[in-house]
Amino acid sequence: MKSINHRFEVVYTERELEAKVEDMKTLGYKKNDIHVLADNADILNSVETQEEVKTHETETISDKFKSMFTGKDAVREELSKLNLSQTEIDEFHDILENDGIVLYAENRNAD
């Protein structure tokens, strides 16, 4: 059986982001298991190119349309897929809305 452990980190600058990605790699996370969520497309493009991690822009046009037509916040919906508590979802959502960058890594361990 496999379990998934998520590790979350929050940074506010591109320099902090690059350092945190390197820290995660040092801790044994594979670059393909590191995800970066941010509202800033320039930062996402830079880190995706340099570090080859997975990036997710949080306020795309499609997210805005989805939220408008479904009445659901697309970012909160995506965060809920990570099995977070409502409090954690709210905290990460607020961080992203205030120009924060959220990193999470999936560390899959065989049980």
LODO-756964 format. One line per field, with one value per residue (C-alpha): residue number from 1; residue in one letter; x, y, z. Coordinates in Angstrom, 1 decimal. Layout:
num	c(NUM,...)
residu	c(A,...)
c1	c(X,...)
c2	c(Y,...)
c3	c(Z,...)
This chain:
num	c(1,2,3,4,5,6,7,8,9,10,11,12,13,14,15,16,17,18,19,20,21,22,23,24,25,26,27,28,29,30,31,32,33,34,35,36,37,38,39,40,41,42,43,44,45,46,47,48,49,50,51,52,53,54,55,56,57,58,59,60,61,62,63,64,65,66,67,68,69,70,71,72,73,74,75,76,77,78,79,80,81,82,83,84,85,86,87,88,89,90,91,92,93,94,95,96,97,98,99,100,101,102,103,104,105,106,107,108,109,110,111)
residu	c(M,K,S,I,N,H,R,F,E,V,V,Y,T,E,R,E,L,E,A,K,V,E,D,M,K,T,L,G,Y,K,K,N,D,I,H,V,L,A,D,N,A,D,I,L,N,S,V,E,T,Q,E,E,V,K,T,H,E,T,E,T,I,S,D,K,F,K,S,M,F,T,G,K,D,A,V,R,E,E,L,S,K,L,N,L,S,Q,T,E,I,D,E,F,H,D,I,L,E,N,D,G,I,V,L,Y,A,E,N,R,N,A,D)
c1	c(0.0,1.2,0.6,1.2,2.8,2.5,5.0,3.9,6.1,5.3,7.6,7.1,10.0,11.5,14.8,13.1,11.3,14.5,16.2,13.2,13.0,16.7,16.0,13.2,15.5,18.1,15.5,14.9,11.9,12.1,11.6,8.6,6.9,7.3,4.4,4.4,1.2,1.2,-0.7,2.5,3.0,6.5,7.7,6.1,7.7,11.1,11.0,9.5,12.3,15.1,14.0,11.7,9.1,5.3,3.7,0.1,-1.1,-4.0,-5.9,-6.1,-9.0,-10.5,-10.4,-12.3,-14.9,-15.3,-15.8,-18.3,-20.4,-20.3,-20.3,-17.3,-13.9,-11.6,-8.5,-10.2,-11.6,-8.1,-6.7,-9.4,-8.2,-5.0,-7.1,-6.5,-8.7,-11.0,-8.8,-5.7,-7.5,-8.5,-5.0,-3.3,-6.0,-5.3,-1.6,-2.0,-4.3,-1.7,1.1,2.5,3.8,2.8,5.0,3.9,5.7,4.3,6.5,5.2,6.3,5.7,4.1)
c2	c(0.0,3.5,6.6,10.1,12.7,16.3,18.8,22.5,25.6,29.3,31.9,35.4,36.0,34.2,33.9,32.3,29.9,28.7,28.2,26.2,24.0,23.2,22.5,20.1,18.3,17.9,16.4,13.7,15.0,14.4,17.5,15.8,15.6,19.3,21.6,25.4,27.4,31.1,33.9,35.3,33.7,35.2,33.5,30.2,30.3,31.0,28.2,25.7,26.3,26.4,23.7,21.5,21.4,21.3,24.7,25.8,29.4,30.1,32.9,32.0,33.2,29.7,29.7,33.0,31.7,28.5,30.5,32.8,30.1,27.4,29.8,27.8,29.2,27.2,27.7,26.4,23.5,22.5,22.9,20.7,17.8,17.7,16.5,19.7,20.9,23.8,26.0,25.0,25.6,29.1,29.9,28.8,30.6,33.9,33.4,33.0,36.0,38.1,37.4,34.4,31.3,27.8,24.8,21.3,18.1,14.6,12.1,8.6,5.9,2.2,0.8)
c3	c(0.0,-0.8,1.4,0.3,2.6,1.5,2.6,2.3,2.2,1.7,0.2,-1.2,-3.6,-6.6,-4.8,-1.7,-4.1,-5.8,-2.4,-1.1,-4.2,-3.7,0.0,-1.0,-3.5,-0.8,1.5,-1.1,-3.0,-6.7,-8.9,-10.5,-7.1,-6.3,-7.2,-7.2,-6.9,-7.5,-9.2,-10.9,-14.3,-14.7,-11.5,-12.5,-16.0,-14.5,-11.9,-14.3,-16.8,-14.2,-11.8,-14.0,-11.2,-11.9,-11.8,-11.4,-12.0,-9.6,-11.2,-14.9,-17.1,-17.0,-13.2,-13.2,-15.6,-13.7,-10.5,-12.2,-13.7,-11.0,-8.0,-6.7,-6.1,-8.5,-6.3,-3.1,-5.1,-6.3,-2.7,-1.4,-3.6,-1.4,1.6,3.6,6.4,5.6,7.8,5.8,2.5,3.7,4.9,1.6,-0.4,1.5,1.0,-2.7,-2.9,-1.1,-3.6,-1.7,-3.4,-2.1,-2.7,-2.0,-2.5,-2.7,-1.1,-1.9,0.5,0.2,3.4)
